[in-house]
Amino acid sequence: MILDLVTDDGRPYLVDFGIAKPITEGPGEPTLSQSLHFSPAYAAPEQVDAALYEFGMAMGPLSMGDLAGLDVGWRIRKEFKHLETPGERVPLISDELCERGRYGQKTGAGWYDYAPGKRDAIPSKLVEDMIAEHRKALGITPRKIDDEEIVQ
């Protein structure tokens, strides 16, 4: 299957945790930096990865992050924090995972847990609890989201 990763007018799509939207600079639409955030109102990590895999990606974006190492982006964000625009959103849960030493497969834990010597992603109770804590702190009521909405 070949995926069309651009809109009819040539704008590229950005696939992120829970979204696949055109990259634009228009008001109310996600920019590249705004689209790199985890939204606690969205589905569980395993649902997002499964939906995007079924959509045609080689692997889900969170599994990919665990494979590549979540600490890479985290260290870059820390290094260039002084360049952030005040009020700019940052990927809080991803950063919190790293602060807890959950860098992905290389540490046996990231978005998912991993058994020693294995690469099979196991849904993490800790991550589920972190997501619930963030929802509560932000006053977000979780809602059911279907796979089609994830890839839209």
Secondary structure, 3 states (H helix, E strand, C coil): CCCCCECCCCCEEEEECCEEEECCCCCCCCCCCCCCCCCCCCCCHHHHHHHHHHHCCCCCHHHHHHHHCHHHHHHHHHHCHHHCCCCCCCCHHHHHHHHCCCCEHHHCECCEECCCCCCCCEECHHHHHHHHHHHHHHCCCCCCCCHHHHHC
